[in-house]
C-alpha cells in the first residue's frame, strides 16, 4: 500500500519473461473517490540500463497529480 497524488494506492513491482525478453515493471492502482486509475510502467530487465529505467518509472509515478477540471 502507498499513496499517489495524495490518494490511496497499491504499488506492485514484478519481473517476468515474455516474448523472449526479461521484463521489469511497476503497476500502480490509485483510488480517487468513485474512480480507479491504473498506471503501468515496463522495461526490459535484460538491459544494462535497467536501474536507470526503473528509476525513471518510479519518478514518473511519484510525480502524479490529480486535479479536478
Secondary structure in CASP SS format (residue, H / E / C, confidence):
PFRMAT SS
TARGET T0000
AUTHOR 0000-0000-0000
METHOD secondary structure of the structure
MODEL  1
X C 1.00
X E 1.00
X E 1.00
X E 1.00
X C 1.00
X C 1.00
X E 1.00
X E 1.00
X E 1.00
X E 1.00
X E 1.00
X E 1.00
X E 1.00
X E 1.00
X E 1.00
X E 1.00
X E 1.00
X E 1.00
X C 1.00
X C 1.00
X E 1.00
X E 1.00
X E 1.00
X E 1.00
X E 1.00
X E 1.00
X E 1.00
X E 1.00
X E 1.00
X E 1.00
X E 1.00
X E 1.00
X C 1.00
X C 1.00
X E 1.00
X E 1.00
X E 1.00
X E 1.00
X E 1.00
X E 1.00
X E 1.00
X E 1.00
X E 1.00
X E 1.00
X C 1.00
X C 1.00
X C 1.00
X C 1.00
X C 1.00
X H 1.00
X H 1.00
X H 1.00
X H 1.00
X H 1.00
X H 1.00
X H 1.00
X H 1.00
X H 1.00
X H 1.00
X H 1.00
X H 1.00
X H 1.00
X C 1.00
X C 1.00
X C 1.00
X C 1.00
X C 1.00
X C 1.00
X C 1.00
END
